[in-house]
Amino acid sequence: MRTGLSDVGVIGVPDERLGEVAAAVISLKPGQELSEAEVKHICEGLPRYKRPRKIFFGPVPRNPTGKIEKPRLRERYAKP
């Protein structure tokens, strides 16, 4: 399957009912478009508990060694 995905980071974000849910931060390849519905369709193959409940589109920061900088993602997307 071809997608316009360039990079993806997954973090926990606050949720009133569950405490925390998975959220995907998606970076797209230049000139590509992808809707939230398409992302949900791509994730249908995952077990339900692993599917992101929230989807954000934006850059996925990485440090010089290539690791995703999850604290920076949490600062931007996981505020209560």
C-alpha positions as CSV (number, residue, x, y, z in Angstrom):
1,M,0.0,0.0,0.0
2,R,1.4,3.4,-0.9
3,T,0.7,6.3,1.4
4,G,1.8,9.9,1.6
5,L,3.3,9.3,5.0
6,S,6.8,10.6,5.7
7,D,7.0,10.0,9.5
8,V,4.8,9.1,12.4
9,G,5.1,9.5,16.1
10,V,2.7,8.1,18.7
11,I,2.2,9.7,22.1
12,G,-0.3,9.4,25.0
13,V,-2.7,12.4,25.4
14,P,-5.0,13.1,28.3
15,D,-8.6,11.7,28.1
16,E,-11.4,12.3,30.6
17,R,-12.8,8.8,30.5
18,L,-9.7,6.6,30.1
19,G,-7.0,8.8,31.6
20,E,-4.8,8.6,28.4
21,V,-5.3,7.6,24.8
22,A,-3.0,7.0,21.9
23,A,-2.5,9.9,19.5
24,A,-0.6,9.8,16.2
25,V,1.3,12.8,14.9
26,I,1.8,12.4,11.2
27,S,4.2,14.1,8.9
28,L,3.4,13.9,5.2
29,K,5.7,13.8,2.2
30,P,5.9,17.1,0.2
31,G,2.9,17.6,-2.0
32,Q,0.9,14.7,-0.5
33,E,-2.5,14.8,1.2
34,L,-4.0,12.4,3.6
35,S,-7.3,12.7,5.5
36,E,-8.1,11.5,9.0
37,A,-10.5,8.9,7.5
38,E,-7.7,7.5,5.3
39,V,-5.4,7.2,8.4
40,K,-8.1,5.4,10.3
41,H,-8.5,3.0,7.3
42,I,-4.8,2.3,7.3
43,C,-4.9,1.5,11.0
44,E,-7.8,-1.0,10.7
45,G,-5.2,-3.8,10.6
46,L,-4.0,-3.0,14.1
47,P,-5.7,-4.4,17.2
48,R,-8.3,-1.9,18.4
49,Y,-6.4,-1.0,21.6
50,K,-3.4,0.1,19.5
51,R,-5.3,2.3,17.0
52,P,-4.8,6.0,17.6
53,R,-7.9,7.7,19.0
54,K,-6.6,11.2,18.0
55,I,-4.7,12.1,14.8
56,F,-2.7,15.3,14.3
57,F,-0.8,16.4,11.2
58,G,2.5,18.2,11.7
59,P,6.2,17.7,11.9
60,V,7.7,14.8,13.9
61,P,10.9,16.1,15.5
62,R,13.9,13.9,15.8
63,N,17.1,14.3,17.6
64,P,20.6,14.0,15.9
65,T,20.6,10.2,16.5
66,G,17.2,9.8,14.8
67,K,15.0,9.2,17.8
68,I,11.6,10.8,17.9
69,E,11.6,13.6,20.5
70,K,8.4,12.6,22.3
71,P,8.7,15.3,25.0
72,R,8.5,18.0,22.3
73,L,5.4,16.2,20.8
74,R,3.8,16.1,24.2
75,E,4.4,19.8,24.8
76,R,2.6,20.6,21.5
77,Y,-0.2,18.1,21.4
78,A,-0.8,16.6,24.9
79,K,-1.8,19.7,26.8
80,P,-5.0,19.1,29.0
